[in-house]
Amino acid sequence: MTDYGINKKLTLSLATGYHLNKSLSLKGEDSSATTSGMGDIIIFPRYDIYNETNGNIRTEVTLGLGVNYLLVLIPILPKQYQVFGT
């Protein structure tokens, strides 16, 4: 995860993942799916509502709202899927 302080009260976080070999098998099914590559992009802005420091004690109230973008919907890095089964 990467954090970027836009100003003193607003922080923007960005996270993603990379899968080397991710597979899915359903119980009772003879087929499975495997994939590799970039995962979803998560954008998470946070706004600092209240922040007080008194000596070594810090009190903070932060409001955040997360958005999850699927890379399947964003054609920057398409995923490749392989489906095996009968």
Buried (B, 14 or more C-beta within 10 A) or exposed (E): EEEEEEEEEEBEBEBBEEEEEBEEEEEEEEEEBBBBBBBBBBBBBBBBEEEEEEEEEEEEEEEEEEEEEEBEEEEEEEBEEEEEEE
